[in-house]
Amino acid sequence: MIDSTILRAHQHSAGAKGGDRVTERIGRSKGGLTTTIHASCDALGKPTIWQELIGCSLLSLTPFRHCGGDKAYDAQVRVLDLLANAGIKIVIPLTSNRTEPREYDQELYKARHLIENFFAKLKQYRAIATRYDKRAANFLGAIYLAASVIWLN
């Protein structure tokens, strides 16, 4: 399963004068400064791959036969074509505006709660839930550390 979550950035994580937020992976939205984490987990809910920004590497490194996600991952070029070319069965429901039908296994989709549970465990760590770290590399290191602890438990 793959999914993403949005985390609020602490007021001091962005720097005093505004700085270059693009390189530090902090974006401005209606809710304020936020950052996004994309992750993947196996059938037991253990984290396998996590990144701050989705890209080809997250999907191409997925070592599974099936890949499930929510409707946000129903993007033909960025997600579905990459999974199909890798021979991975797609378990992603259709968005409401999709014109061509596609079948997906609804029983496998029910296991999507595993990735949601992983993000709930990850957000138990306050430094991650509010992104205290100013630098993206330090924040990603904190995610690796917390995900390793979750993996070992």
TILUMRO-275624 format. One record per residue (C-alpha): x, y, z; residue in one letter; residue number from 1. Coordinates in pm, whole numbers, plus 32768, in hexadecimal, padded with zeros to 4 digits. Layout:
<atom><u>X</u><v>Y</v><w>Z</w><rest>A</rest><nr>NUM</nr></atom>
...
END
This chain:
<atom><u>8000</u><v>8000</v><w>8000</w><rest>M</rest><nr>1</nr></atom>
<atom><u>8072</u><v>8160</v><w>7FB7</w><rest>I</rest><nr>2</nr></atom>
<atom><u>7FE5</u><v>829B</v><w>804B</w><rest>D</rest><nr>3</nr></atom>
<atom><u>8045</u><v>83F9</v><w>80B6</w><rest>S</rest><nr>4</nr></atom>
<atom><u>8002</u><v>84DB</v><w>81DB</w><rest>T</rest><nr>5</nr></atom>
<atom><u>8025</u><v>864E</v><w>8217</w><rest>I</rest><nr>6</nr></atom>
<atom><u>80E0</u><v>86CE</v><w>8348</w><rest>L</rest><nr>7</nr></atom>
<atom><u>80DA</u><v>882C</v><w>83D2</w><rest>R</rest><nr>8</nr></atom>
<atom><u>8229</u><v>88D7</v><w>83E9</w><rest>A</rest><nr>9</nr></atom>
<atom><u>8282</u><v>8980</v><w>8530</w><rest>H</rest><nr>10</nr></atom>
<atom><u>829D</u><v>8AFA</v><w>851B</w><rest>Q</rest><nr>11</nr></atom>
<atom><u>8414</u><v>8AED</v><w>8558</w><rest>H</rest><nr>12</nr></atom>
<atom><u>8459</u><v>89DD</v><w>8459</w><rest>S</rest><nr>13</nr></atom>
<atom><u>843F</u><v>8AC9</v><w>8330</w><rest>A</rest><nr>14</nr></atom>
<atom><u>8541</u><v>8BC8</v><w>839C</w><rest>G</rest><nr>15</nr></atom>
<atom><u>8520</u><v>8D2D</v><w>8415</w><rest>A</rest><nr>16</nr></atom>
<atom><u>852E</u><v>8DED</v><w>82CB</w><rest>K</rest><nr>17</nr></atom>
<atom><u>8468</u><v>8D02</v><w>81EB</w><rest>G</rest><nr>18</nr></atom>
<atom><u>8592</u><v>8C6A</v><w>8139</w><rest>G</rest><nr>19</nr></atom>
<atom><u>857D</u><v>8B70</v><w>8020</w><rest>D</rest><nr>20</nr></atom>
<atom><u>8463</u><v>8A85</v><w>8085</w><rest>R</rest><nr>21</nr></atom>
<atom><u>8471</u><v>89BE</v><w>7F41</w><rest>V</rest><nr>22</nr></atom>
<atom><u>85BC</u><v>891B</v><w>7F95</w><rest>T</rest><nr>23</nr></atom>
<atom><u>8548</u><v>88C6</v><w>80F4</w><rest>E</rest><nr>24</nr></atom>
<atom><u>8405</u><v>8823</v><w>807C</w><rest>R</rest><nr>25</nr></atom>
<atom><u>831C</u><v>890E</v><w>8136</w><rest>I</rest><nr>26</nr></atom>
<atom><u>81F2</u><v>8994</v><w>807C</w><rest>G</rest><nr>27</nr></atom>
<atom><u>80EC</u><v>8A97</v><w>80CA</w><rest>R</rest><nr>28</nr></atom>
<atom><u>7F7E</u><v>8A34</v><w>80C7</w><rest>S</rest><nr>29</nr></atom>
<atom><u>7E3D</u><v>8ABB</v><w>815F</w><rest>K</rest><nr>30</nr></atom>
<atom><u>7E97</u><v>8A12</v><w>82A6</w><rest>G</rest><nr>31</nr></atom>
<atom><u>7FF0</u><v>8AB1</v><w>82B3</w><rest>G</rest><nr>32</nr></atom>
<atom><u>8144</u><v>8A15</v><w>827C</w><rest>L</rest><nr>33</nr></atom>
<atom><u>812F</u><v>88A1</v><w>8231</w><rest>T</rest><nr>34</nr></atom>
<atom><u>8200</u><v>8782</v><w>81AF</w><rest>T</rest><nr>35</nr></atom>
<atom><u>8191</u><v>863A</v><w>8111</w><rest>T</rest><nr>36</nr></atom>
<atom><u>8215</u><v>84DB</v><w>814F</w><rest>I</rest><nr>37</nr></atom>
<atom><u>81D4</u><v>83BC</v><w>805F</w><rest>H</rest><nr>38</nr></atom>
<atom><u>820B</u><v>825C</v><w>80E3</w><rest>A</rest><nr>39</nr></atom>
<atom><u>81D9</u><v>80F1</v><w>808D</w><rest>S</rest><nr>40</nr></atom>
<atom><u>8198</u><v>7FC9</v><w>8172</w><rest>C</rest><nr>41</nr></atom>
<atom><u>8183</u><v>7E51</v><w>814C</w><rest>D</rest><nr>42</nr></atom>
<atom><u>8063</u><v>7D65</v><w>819C</w><rest>A</rest><nr>43</nr></atom>
<atom><u>80B9</u><v>7D6F</v><w>830F</w><rest>L</rest><nr>44</nr></atom>
<atom><u>80B1</u><v>7EEB</v><w>8323</w><rest>G</rest><nr>45</nr></atom>
<atom><u>822A</u><v>7F0C</v><w>8341</w><rest>K</rest><nr>46</nr></atom>
<atom><u>82C6</u><v>8034</v><w>8287</w><rest>P</rest><nr>47</nr></atom>
<atom><u>838F</u><v>7FDB</v><w>8153</w><rest>T</rest><nr>48</nr></atom>
<atom><u>83DB</u><v>8121</v><w>809B</w><rest>I</rest><nr>49</nr></atom>
<atom><u>839D</u><v>8287</v><w>8105</w><rest>W</rest><nr>50</nr></atom>
<atom><u>83EC</u><v>83D1</v><w>8065</w><rest>Q</rest><nr>51</nr></atom>
<atom><u>8393</u><v>853B</v><w>8092</w><rest>E</rest><nr>52</nr></atom>
<atom><u>833B</u><v>856B</v><w>7F27</w><rest>L</rest><nr>53</nr></atom>
<atom><u>829A</u><v>846F</v><w>7E3E</w><rest>I</rest><nr>54</nr></atom>
<atom><u>835D</u><v>8412</v><w>7D0B</w><rest>G</rest><nr>55</nr></atom>
<atom><u>83AF</u><v>82F5</v><w>7C28</w><rest>C</rest><nr>56</nr></atom>
<atom><u>849B</u><v>8260</v><w>7D29</w><rest>S</rest><nr>57</nr></atom>
<atom><u>8386</u><v>821C</v><w>7E27</w><rest>L</rest><nr>58</nr></atom>
<atom><u>82B1</u><v>8160</v><w>7D2D</w><rest>L</rest><nr>59</nr></atom>
<atom><u>83CA</u><v>80B4</v><w>7C6F</w><rest>S</rest><nr>60</nr></atom>
<atom><u>8462</u><v>802E</v><w>7DB1</w><rest>L</rest><nr>61</nr></atom>
<atom><u>831B</u><v>7F8F</v><w>7E22</w><rest>T</rest><nr>62</nr></atom>
<atom><u>837C</u><v>7E1D</v><w>7E39</w><rest>P</rest><nr>63</nr></atom>
<atom><u>8218</u><v>7D98</v><w>7E46</w><rest>F</rest><nr>64</nr></atom>
<atom><u>812E</u><v>7CE9</v><w>7D55</w><rest>R</rest><nr>65</nr></atom>
<atom><u>800A</u><v>7DCA</v><w>7DBA</w><rest>H</rest><nr>66</nr></atom>
<atom><u>800F</u><v>7F3D</v><w>7E02</w><rest>C</rest><nr>67</nr></atom>
<atom><u>7EE4</u><v>7FE5</v><w>7EA0</w><rest>G</rest><nr>68</nr></atom>
<atom><u>7E98</u><v>814B</v><w>7EF2</w><rest>G</rest><nr>69</nr></atom>
<atom><u>7D7C</u><v>823F</v><w>7F0F</w><rest>D</rest><nr>70</nr></atom>
<atom><u>7CDC</u><v>8309</v><w>7DF7</w><rest>K</rest><nr>71</nr></atom>
<atom><u>7DED</u><v>8410</v><w>7E0C</w><rest>A</rest><nr>72</nr></atom>
<atom><u>7ED8</u><v>831A</v><w>7D5E</w><rest>Y</rest><nr>73</nr></atom>
<atom><u>7DF0</u><v>82ED</v><w>7C31</w><rest>D</rest><nr>74</nr></atom>
<atom><u>7EDB</u><v>83AB</v><w>7B48</w><rest>A</rest><nr>75</nr></atom>
<atom><u>7F18</u><v>82FE</v><w>79FD</w><rest>Q</rest><nr>76</nr></atom>
<atom><u>8073</u><v>8377</v><w>799E</w><rest>V</rest><nr>77</nr></atom>
<atom><u>8113</u><v>83AE</v><w>7AF4</w><rest>R</rest><nr>78</nr></atom>
<atom><u>8092</u><v>8275</v><w>7BA5</w><rest>V</rest><nr>79</nr></atom>
<atom><u>7FC4</u><v>817C</v><w>7ADF</w><rest>L</rest><nr>80</nr></atom>
<atom><u>80AA</u><v>8162</v><w>79B1</w><rest>D</rest><nr>81</nr></atom>
<atom><u>81DC</u><v>8133</v><w>7A8F</w><rest>L</rest><nr>82</nr></atom>
<atom><u>8132</u><v>801B</v><w>7B50</w><rest>L</rest><nr>83</nr></atom>
<atom><u>80AF</u><v>7F73</v><w>7A16</w><rest>A</rest><nr>84</nr></atom>
<atom><u>8206</u><v>7F7D</v><w>7970</w><rest>N</rest><nr>85</nr></atom>
<atom><u>829E</u><v>7EDA</v><w>7AA5</w><rest>A</rest><nr>86</nr></atom>
<atom><u>819A</u><v>7DC2</v><w>7A98</w><rest>G</rest><nr>87</nr></atom>
<atom><u>80F5</u><v>7E27</v><w>7BDF</w><rest>I</rest><nr>88</nr></atom>
<atom><u>7F7F</u><v>7DF0</v><w>7C07</w><rest>K</rest><nr>89</nr></atom>
<atom><u>7ECF</u><v>7F3A</v><w>7C4D</w><rest>I</rest><nr>90</nr></atom>
<atom><u>7DE0</u><v>7F4A</v><w>7D76</w><rest>V</rest><nr>91</nr></atom>
<atom><u>7D7B</u><v>80B9</v><w>7D5D</w><rest>I</rest><nr>92</nr></atom>
<atom><u>7C0D</u><v>8120</v><w>7D3C</w><rest>P</rest><nr>93</nr></atom>
<atom><u>7B9D</u><v>8204</v><w>7C25</w><rest>L</rest><nr>94</nr></atom>
<atom><u>7B6A</u><v>8376</v><w>7C56</w><rest>T</rest><nr>95</nr></atom>
<atom><u>7A0F</u><v>83F8</v><w>7C0A</w><rest>S</rest><nr>96</nr></atom>
<atom><u>7A7D</u><v>84AE</v><w>7ACE</w><rest>N</rest><nr>97</nr></atom>
<atom><u>7B2C</u><v>8383</v><w>7A29</w><rest>R</rest><nr>98</nr></atom>
<atom><u>7A89</u><v>8328</v><w>78DF</w><rest>T</rest><nr>99</nr></atom>
<atom><u>7B19</u><v>81CE</v><w>7896</w><rest>E</rest><nr>100</nr></atom>
<atom><u>7AC8</u><v>80BB</v><w>7992</w><rest>P</rest><nr>101</nr></atom>
<atom><u>7BD5</u><v>7FF0</v><w>7A40</w><rest>R</rest><nr>102</nr></atom>
<atom><u>7BA7</u><v>7EC5</v><w>7B24</w><rest>E</rest><nr>103</nr></atom>
<atom><u>7C4D</u><v>7EAF</v><w>7C79</w><rest>Y</rest><nr>104</nr></atom>
<atom><u>7C3C</u><v>7DAD</v><w>7D8E</w><rest>D</rest><nr>105</nr></atom>
<atom><u>7B56</u><v>7E3B</v><w>7E99</w><rest>Q</rest><nr>106</nr></atom>
<atom><u>7BBD</u><v>7D32</v><w>7F98</w><rest>E</rest><nr>107</nr></atom>
<atom><u>7D2B</u><v>7D97</v><w>7F7D</w><rest>L</rest><nr>108</nr></atom>
<atom><u>7CC5</u><v>7F05</v><w>7F93</w><rest>Y</rest><nr>109</nr></atom>
<atom><u>7C30</u><v>7EC3</v><w>80EA</w><rest>K</rest><nr>110</nr></atom>
<atom><u>7D93</u><v>7E92</v><w>816D</w><rest>A</rest><nr>111</nr></atom>
<atom><u>7DDE</u><v>8004</v><w>8130</w><rest>R</rest><nr>112</nr></atom>
<atom><u>7DA7</u><v>8043</v><w>82A0</w><rest>H</rest><nr>113</nr></atom>
<atom><u>7F05</u><v>7FB7</v><w>82DD</w><rest>L</rest><nr>114</nr></atom>
<atom><u>7FAE</u><v>80E7</v><w>8244</w><rest>I</rest><nr>115</nr></atom>
<atom><u>7EC0</u><v>81CD</v><w>8300</w><rest>E</rest><nr>116</nr></atom>
<atom><u>7F20</u><v>811B</v><w>8443</w><rest>N</rest><nr>117</nr></atom>
<atom><u>8090</u><v>814E</v><w>83F1</w><rest>F</rest><nr>118</nr></atom>
<atom><u>805B</u><v>82C4</v><w>83C6</w><rest>F</rest><nr>119</nr></atom>
<atom><u>7F9A</u><v>82CD</v><w>850F</w><rest>A</rest><nr>120</nr></atom>
<atom><u>80C3</u><v>8228</v><w>85BE</w><rest>K</rest><nr>121</nr></atom>
<atom><u>81B5</u><v>8313</v><w>8511</w><rest>L</rest><nr>122</nr></atom>
<atom><u>80F1</u><v>8445</v><w>8582</w><rest>K</rest><nr>123</nr></atom>
<atom><u>810F</u><v>83D3</v><w>86EC</w><rest>Q</rest><nr>124</nr></atom>
<atom><u>826B</u><v>8469</v><w>86DC</w><rest>Y</rest><nr>125</nr></atom>
<atom><u>8233</u><v>85DA</v><w>871F</w><rest>R</rest><nr>126</nr></atom>
<atom><u>836A</u><v>864F</v><w>8667</w><rest>A</rest><nr>127</nr></atom>
<atom><u>82E8</u><v>85AC</v><w>852B</w><rest>I</rest><nr>128</nr></atom>
<atom><u>817A</u><v>860B</v><w>8551</w><rest>A</rest><nr>129</nr></atom>
<atom><u>81D5</u><v>877B</v><w>8563</w><rest>T</rest><nr>130</nr></atom>
<atom><u>8321</u><v>8773</v><w>84A2</w><rest>R</rest><nr>131</nr></atom>
<atom><u>840F</u><v>881A</v><w>8594</w><rest>Y</rest><nr>132</nr></atom>
<atom><u>853D</u><v>87ED</v><w>84B0</w><rest>D</rest><nr>133</nr></atom>
<atom><u>859B</u><v>8912</v><w>83D2</w><rest>K</rest><nr>134</nr></atom>
<atom><u>8661</u><v>8849</v><w>82D5</w><rest>R</rest><nr>135</nr></atom>
<atom><u>85BE</u><v>8741</v><w>81F9</w><rest>A</rest><nr>136</nr></atom>
<atom><u>86E0</u><v>864F</v><w>8228</w><rest>A</rest><nr>137</nr></atom>
<atom><u>86C0</u><v>865F</v><w>83A4</w><rest>N</rest><nr>138</nr></atom>
<atom><u>8547</u><v>862D</v><w>838E</w><rest>F</rest><nr>139</nr></atom>
<atom><u>8570</u><v>8501</v><w>82AA</w><rest>L</rest><nr>140</nr></atom>
<atom><u>866C</u><v>8470</v><w>83A0</w><rest>G</rest><nr>141</nr></atom>
<atom><u>856D</u><v>8493</v><w>84B8</w><rest>A</rest><nr>142</nr></atom>
<atom><u>846C</u><v>83DE</v><w>83DE</w><rest>I</rest><nr>143</nr></atom>
<atom><u>8566</u><v>82C5</v><w>839E</w><rest>Y</rest><nr>144</nr></atom>
<atom><u>85A9</u><v>82A6</v><w>8513</w><rest>L</rest><nr>145</nr></atom>
<atom><u>8439</u><v>82A1</v><w>8574</w><rest>A</rest><nr>146</nr></atom>
<atom><u>83E2</u><v>81AC</v><w>845B</w><rest>A</rest><nr>147</nr></atom>
<atom><u>84FD</u><v>80C8</v><w>84CD</w><rest>S</rest><nr>148</nr></atom>
<atom><u>846E</u><v>80C6</v><w>862D</w><rest>V</rest><nr>149</nr></atom>
<atom><u>8314</u><v>807A</v><w>85A0</w><rest>I</rest><nr>150</nr></atom>
<atom><u>83AB</u><v>7F62</v><w>84CE</w><rest>W</rest><nr>151</nr></atom>
<atom><u>844F</u><v>7EC4</v><w>85FF</w><rest>L</rest><nr>152</nr></atom>
<atom><u>8315</u><v>7ECC</v><w>86D5</w><rest>N</rest><nr>153</nr></atom>
END
